[in-house]
Amino acid sequence: MGPLRLATRGSPLALRQTDLVAQGLRAAHPGLEVEVLVVRTTGDDVSAPLDQIGGQGVFVTEVEAAVADERADAAVHSAKDLTSIMLPDLVLAAVPPRADPRDGLVGCTWAALPPGGLIATGSARRRAQLANARPDLSFTEIRGNMERRVSRGEDGSVSAVVVAVAAMERLGWLQRLTDILDPVDVLPQAGQGAIAVQCRAGDTSTRDLLAAIDDAAAHRAVRAERSVLAGLGGSCTVPVGAWAETEGDSSGLRVHGLLASGDGRVVIRMTRCGDDPERVGAEVAHALLVDGGGSGIEGFDRLDKFDAAERT
């Protein structure tokens, strides 16, 4: 058997995550050779906001294609970048142990943000929730790798930059954080803090190798969160969030979902509990759309599709 080929983006964070996957695979399978294939994606173009270049999927499409056409055996992604529906020939084969799913700030603490403070983020989800909590805040778009974004928060050009705590942890930069936001106040993106490893559905040898680094609890949580996205039809161009907690030592999940207007004036939050990840995620999506009235928010006219899915 030849080396296991892992496809990934070329950002420092993506390469670090791929290295963590490779380390886990080598530890589980002594003697296994791992090669890394760096793929440039649409999202690597930092000249335009994400919602102008395609939204969710812009960081994964080309990496997935490398696996689908057999240039690579597996793809390593930030789970939050995955679209709610994957290519039919690919499967989510492994989710290693999850890092902290929360959002954080660089530059200022939440309590110390000045009136009218300028927040840098490219995330509609983050903007909506922060604007809802603090309508006085203003926002500016920010793109680029983590060093560029973190530096903006540290050089004083903005009041604060919003970042994923997991990214800071994996890069060894936790000391650069000035605050960590409570997920009850700022709900994470589905899959945030998790690494997703895909392979071809019919590639049983690769699936067997990847099974050794899969964390069952993290995988169940990601499945539930992705089910919320699937039910809503959401992407990173609209304010949607999902976060699943494991209830104690049981198989039960507490799944939180969020749907908001772009300006943050309307923020709907719902929570449901259950044992089946896909079912409880779908229940959260239904609650957001129906019980919470989310179907009336512009961009979420999805009830016909959702109800049809419920009837089948």
N, C-alpha and C positions, 0 to 999 in steps of 0.2 A: 504494500500500500504506500502511495506517495504521500507527500506532506499535505496536511490539512490547510486549505487556502481560505483565509478570512478576508472578506471585503469590508472596507470601511471608508469613511471620509478621511480627509487629511488634516483636520484641525487637531491642535494639541490635545484637546479633551477627547475627541474621537479615538485618537491613537492611544491615549492612556487607557481608555475603556477597553479597547481591543487587546492591549497588553495584559490587562487584568483577566480577560477571557482566556488568552493564550496561557497565562500562568496557571490558571485553574485546570485547563485541559492537560498541560504537561504534568501537573501534580497528580491528576487522576489517571493518566495514561503514560507512565514512564517510557521514555524513548520516542514518544510521538513528536514528529516534526511539524512545526506550524509556520506558515508563510503569510505575510500580510500584503494584500492588494489594495492600494490606495486609489479611490475613485473620486473624481471631481463631480460635484452635484450642482444642480441649479441654485440651491440655497447658498452656495459658496460665493455667489455674486452679491457683494454687499452694497451695490450702487442703488438698490431700490428696496422699499419696504416689502416685507414678506407677502402682504396681501396683494401686491402688484405683480409678484412673480409666481403666484400659484398657491400660497398658503401651505397648509399641511401637506406633506409628501415631498416638498422640495429638497429635503435633506436625505431622502431615502430612495427615491425612484431609481436613480442610476445605480445605487449600491445593490438594490434588489435585482436589477437587470443583470448585474454581473453574476449573480447566483443562478438566476433563471436560465441564462445562456451558457452556464457551466464554465465560465472563466474563474469562478470561485466556488467553494463548497458551502460556505456559510457567510452570512452577513451580520455585522455587529452594529447596532444602532442604540441611540438613546431611545428608550421605549416611548417617550412622549412625542417623538417625531413620527411614529408610525401612523399611517392612515387607519381609519376604523375598519376598513375592509382590505385585506392583503391580496396580492396576486394569487390566483387559484392554485398554482403549482407550488406555492411556498407555505411553510408552517412555522409557527412560533415554537421552536424546538426547545429553547432554554431561556430562563430568566434567573441569572445568578442572584445571590443575596442582595437585597435592595439597600441602597444608601438612604440618607435622610430625604424625604420627599418635599420638604418645605421650601418656601421662598425666603430669601434674605435680602438685606440692604448693605450696600457699601457706600460710605460717605457720611452717613448720619443715622442716628437711631430713629425709629418711628415716632417716639414721643417728642423728639427734639426737632422734627421737621418744621421749618419756619412757615408762617402764613404765605400762601402762594408759592411754596417750594416747587422747584423744577425736578421732575422725576424722569429718568431715562429708562425706557423699556420698549421693546418691539412687540410685546405681548398684549393683545386685546383683552385677554383674561385678567392680567395683572392691572391694566389701566382701569378697567371697569370696576374692579373691587376696591382699588385704592381711591378712585374718584367717588365711589359711593360712600366710603368712610370719611373722606376728606374732600368735599366739593371744591375747596379753594385751591387744591393742587393743580399744577399744570404739567404737561407731559411732552417729551421729545422722543423721537424715534432713535434707536441705536441698533447698529448691526456690527458684525465682525466677531473675531475670536474673543475668548474670555479675557485675555490680557488687555485688549483694547477697551472692553466694556468696564472691567474693574478699574482701570486707570482713570476713566472718566469720573467715577465716583470719588477717587482719591485726589484728583487734581483741582477739585473745587469748581469745575465748570458747570456742574449740576449739583443739586442738593443731595441726590442719592441715585444709585443705579440698583435696579432689582435683578437679582441673580438666583439661580438654583443652588441651594445649599449643597446638594450632592456634587455638583460640578466643582465647587470650591474645595470640598473634602477630597475629591479624587485628584485634584491638582496640588493638594497640600497647602491650600491658601485659607484655611479656616480663620487664621488670625487676622485676615484682611476684612472679614465681615464686621459690620458695626451693629447689626441686629438680625434676629431671625423672627419671621412673622408666623403667628399662630395660624395653623391651617383652618381653624374655625373662622378666622377673620379673612384670610386670603387662601381660598381653596386651591390646591395644586392642580396642574394639568394632569390628565390621565397618563399614567405611566411614569410620572416624574420621579427621578431618583433611581429608576430601574434601567438595567441594560437588557435589550432584547436581542436574541440570537436566532436568526432564521436559517432554514435550509430547505432544499427541495423535498416535497412530501414523499417522493419515492426513493429518496437516498437513505436507505435504512442504516448503512454503515455510519454515515455522518450523524444521523439522529441518535444512534446508540452512543457515539462518542460524546455528543452534547448533553445527553441525559445525565451524565456524571456531574455536571456543573449546575444543574437546574435546582432551584430552591422552591419547594412546593408551595410554601406560604406566599412568597413573592409572586410566583406565577399565577396563583389563584387571585390575588389582589389585582394584578394587571389585567387578567381576563375580565374581572368584574368592572373595572374602570373603562376598559375598551368597549364593554357592552353598553355602558352609558352613552359613550360617543356614538356607537352604532345606532342606538335608538333615537338619538337626536339628529344624526347626520352632521355633527359638528366638526369643525376644523379650527386651526389656530387663527383663522381670519375672523372668527366670531367668539364672543366671550363664553366659553364653556369650561367647566372644571369637573373633576371627579377624583375621589380619593377613597380607597377601601382600607378599613382597619380590620385586623383579625381580632375576634372577640376571645380573649383569654387563650387557653390551650385548645379550644375546640375548633371545628371546621367552620364555625359561623363567621359571617362577615357583616360589618356595619359599613354601608356604602353611602357616601355623601356625593351629591351632585349639585351643580350650579349652572344657571342659565341667566344671562344678563343682556341688557341693551348696551350698545357700544359706548354710550356716554356715562354708563354707570348709574343712571337714575333709577333703573329697575334692576334689581338683583333678586333672583329666586333661588332659594336653597331647599333641598329636600334630602331626607335620609331614610333608607330602608335597610332591613336586616334579613339575612337568609343564609342558607348553606350552599345554594347553587350559584356560582359566580355570574353566569350569563343571565339567569332568571332575575336575580336581585338587581343587577345592573339595568336590565330592561324595565324593572319596576320603578327604579329611580327616574329613568328617562320619561316613562309614562306620567309619573307624578309631577315632574317639572313641566311637561307639556299640558297636561290636563288639569290636575289638581292645583298647580301653581299658576296656570294661565299663560305659560310660556309660549303657547302657540300664537299668542297675539303679538309677540315681539317680532319686529321686522327681521326676516331671514330665517324664520323657523316655522314656516307654513308646512308642517310635516305630518299633520294628524292623519291624513288619508293613507300615507305610506305606512305609518306606524300601526294604524288599526288593521290594515290589510295583513301586516306581518303577524299581528296578534291572532287573526282568524285562521291562519294556516297551521 
